[in-house]
């Protein structure tokens, strides 16, 4: 009877241990599967960012927004799964905050890009284009080679700035604009033409100035403006994700190893107890006979 009782207790203990071990393994497997998708999903989101910066197509903004929401869900899921295995989700909460920070910078960058103009016919670029075309049409009617030469120099500095994104060309443009104004005032064209040119050039210069300021806000290089802030947040997000996943993989591996060792130890302990009991009972029977 005692032998049967020990077998039942030992069997129930083994079953309970196996159930608990299987449950914890399942949690760890789910945690690992979810974690493995995090870094590739962040890299895919950044691919959409780079596609937008290259093509200036709003569809990539929508794509990136959807991808960022998916990553938020992943981070939330990982937080809950870490809690399930008694781990602190603080780093994942920081990553969620960093993702919001990155997305905010990207959307600000997008809005500035819309303001600048997603192509040459839109935004400040489109307004500048219309303005300078109006100036050029008036110059064609005036037919002044000296003034036209100065206008071409002005436009050259404009194009150099837009191409090279350097403030030195804006300074040259401002100087050239002042020289053109002086030559217009000293020229032999009619007062009406001078007034018209002054108004059109003033409008052009105002619009170009707005474009330059918008470009500065955007970032004239990868180390300036909103672009630099977004880039820094993106790199931090990538680095944090990689280091977090590396730590999770180490933890999951160690935890699985611990489960296997614990299960083996409990099995060996139960089997040893049964064996010792069998020996004890056998000795009692032998002694009694």
PyMOL commands that set and color helices and strands:
alter all, ss='L'
color gray80, all
select helices_A, chain A and resi 2-55+58-84+90-116+123-142+145-164+167-186+191-218+225-288
alter helices_A, ss='H'
color red, helices_A
deselect
rebuild
show_as cartoon
